[in-house]
Amino acid sequence: MLETLTVWNVELTDTFGGEANYSWVRRDQLALPQDASRRQIVTAAKAALGLTGCRCRTLEHGEGFELRPVGSCTVAFVLPSY
C-alpha cells in the first residue's frame, strides 16, 4: 500500500521590527507522511533550513507553523502546499 504524502513549503527570512522582511530568503520543500506529528514536521523543517539544534519558539497558524529562532532576527514559515 502506498503511503500518502503531504508537501510542506518552508522558508526562512530576516526580520525588521519583528516582522518578516524578505531582504533575503531561503526556501525548500518537504514531503512528509500525511499523518506526521507537529514535532516531526518542525524537526524536518528545521533540518531543511539549517536550524537543527537551534531553540525556536513555535506558533501555530491554522494548518502551518511559524518558527522564531531564539536570539536571532529571523523567522521561518512552514506551510502545507496545495
Residue, then its C-alpha position, 0 to 999 in steps of 0.5 A: m500500500l502506498e503511503t500518502l504524502t503531504v508537501w510542506n513549503v518552508e522558508l526562512t527570512d530576516t526580520f525588521g521590527g519583528e516582522a518578516n522582511y524578505s531582504w533575503v530568503r531561503r526556501d525548500q520543500l518537504a514531503l512528509p507522511q500525511d499523518a506526521s506529528r507537529r514535532q516531526i514536521v518542525t524537526a524536518a523543517k528545521a533540518a531543511l533550513g539549517l536550524t537543527g539544534c537551534r531553540c525556536r519558539t513555535l506558533e501555530h497558524g491554522e494548518g502551518f507553523e511559524l518558527r522564531p529562532v531564539g536570539s536571532c532576527t529571523v523567522a521561518f514559515v512552514l506551510p502545507s502546499y496545495 
